[in-house]
Amino acid sequence: MNYRHAYHAGNFADMMKHGLLLVILRHLLRKPAGFLVLDTHSGCGTYDLDSVEARKTGEWRDGIGRFDTIPEGPVELVDYLHSIQALGPMRYPGSPGLIASVLREQDRLICCELHPEDATILRHNFRRKDQVAVHERDGYTALKAFLPPRNLKRGLILIDPPFEKTDEFDTLAEAIRTSRKLFPMGIVAAWYPIKHRAPVRQFHDTLRDAGLRDLLDCSLLLRSPTDPSRLNGCGLLVASPPYHFDEQAKTLLDALLPILAPDGEGSVEIRQIVEE
Ligand SMILES: C[S@@+](CC[C@H](N)C(=O)[O-])C[C@H]1O[C@@H](n2cnc3c(N)ncnc32)[C@H](O)[C@@H]1O
């Protein structure tokens, strides 16, 4: 396990993923009944953008670093930027930090993180938050351990693996299938990198062939994915998206795109890859 998210926190991919994550959370928060979020690959929870790791890559400078001030824009963008600003200067939330910041008393967050050091930091970050449970364990096997949620009927499963392994797309597709089977009422959001198009097409075909329904794919490309040695963009596959999420996702990503890819070579696509 070489991947450490501290090197990448606040980059363009985090902005895309976390902006969309907050839109989904806002939907869940509309109803008084509690919900569960299972975050299978959690990282540290929050990050210091002035750390040795963040300074080493400087990736955040081409992400959240481009938003010194909160621009006028759609509510989806402004809401997301406000929640980052609330952490204070040079801080950026990981997915657990963002989720925990909106949880109500009746909601729960289960975090899984396999890297021992990151799991320790994560546990420390949430030591005073009763609604958050941290497990140092494999997030994929956690699906069978924690789904369906006990006592809660609504929820979100966030699957955000590091893509260090060559078969990660297959493992991710299987995890989406398992999540749908164990918790059909739940929303699933799965992040993936776009280096070139072929693996993404194959991923979508695998999901279709598995017979899954109601799949929405959101992608943001910084440039055309012709050079597979670069991270050219990323996607978030959402199963059972909330009502009108497709429109909100388009609005948010269209607002992020000109700032994250100012040379005009990027693009945004929101596509229903399987109907309900
Ligand atoms: C892309 S990062 C997650 C970032 C986080 N979701 C966020 O948005 O802030 C992937 C994380 O998964 C962890 N990891 C790798 N394999 C794992 C596994 N099988 N189960 C749980 N965590 C794993 C890595 O240590 C890393 O912290």
The ligand as an SDF file (V2000), in Angstrom:
LIG
                    3D

 27 29  0  0  0  0  0  0  0  0999 V2000
   -8.5130    7.7940   -2.7790 C   0  0  0  0  0  0  0  0  0  0  0  0
   -8.1200    7.5670   -1.1120 S   0  0  0  0  0  0  0  0  0  0  0  0
   -9.5930    7.9480   -0.3000 C   0  0  0  0  0  0  0  0  0  0  0  0
   -9.9150    9.3830   -0.1740 C   0  0  0  0  0  0  0  0  0  0  0  0
  -11.1480    9.7130    0.5950 C   0  0  0  0  0  0  0  0  0  0  0  0
  -12.2790    8.8840    0.1910 N   0  0  0  0  0  0  0  0  0  0  0  0
  -11.5120   11.1580    0.4130 C   0  0  0  0  0  0  0  0  0  0  0  0
  -12.3290   11.4640   -0.4690 O   0  0  0  0  0  0  0  0  0  0  0  0
  -11.0070   11.9800    1.1500 O   0  0  0  0  0  0  0  0  0  0  0  0
   -8.0930    5.8170   -0.9380 C   0  0  0  0  0  0  0  0  0  0  0  0
   -7.8200    5.3600    0.4910 C   0  0  0  0  0  0  0  0  0  0  0  0
   -8.1110    3.9740    0.5750 O   0  0  0  0  0  0  0  0  0  0  0  0
   -7.1610    3.3450    1.4150 C   0  0  0  0  0  0  0  0  0  0  0  0
   -7.2220    1.9190    1.0500 N   0  0  0  0  0  0  0  0  0  0  0  0
   -6.5540    1.2440    0.0970 C   0  0  0  0  0  0  0  0  0  0  0  0
   -7.0260   -0.0120   -0.0160 N   0  0  0  0  0  0  0  0  0  0  0  0
   -8.0410   -0.1130    0.8880 C   0  0  0  0  0  0  0  0  0  0  0  0
   -8.9600   -1.1540    1.2160 C   0  0  0  0  0  0  0  0  0  0  0  0
   -8.9350   -2.3450    0.5990 N   0  0  0  0  0  0  0  0  0  0  0  0
   -9.8810   -0.9080    2.1790 N   0  0  0  0  0  0  0  0  0  0  0  0
   -9.9300    0.2830    2.8140 C   0  0  0  0  0  0  0  0  0  0  0  0
   -9.0870    1.3060    2.5330 N   0  0  0  0  0  0  0  0  0  0  0  0
   -8.1720    1.1070    1.5790 C   0  0  0  0  0  0  0  0  0  0  0  0
   -5.8830    4.0700    1.1360 C   0  0  0  0  0  0  0  0  0  0  0  0
   -4.9820    3.9270    2.2170 O   0  0  0  0  0  0  0  0  0  0  0  0
   -6.3820    5.5150    0.9510 C   0  0  0  0  0  0  0  0  0  0  0  0
   -6.3560    6.2010    2.1700 O   0  0  0  0  0  0  0  0  0  0  0  0
  1  2  1  0
  2  3  1  0
  2 10  1  0
  3  4  1  0
  4  5  1  0
  5  6  1  0
  5  7  1  0
  7  8  2  0
  7  9  1  0
 10 11  1  0
 11 12  1  0
 11 26  1  0
 12 13  1  0
 13 14  1  0
 13 24  1  0
 14 15  1  0
 14 23  1  0
 15 16  2  0
 16 17  1  0
 17 18  1  0
 17 23  2  0
 18 19  1  0
 18 20  2  0
 20 21  1  0
 21 22  2  0
 22 23  1  0
 24 25  1  0
 24 26  1  0
 26 27  1  0
M  CHG  2   2   1   9  -1
M  END
$$$$
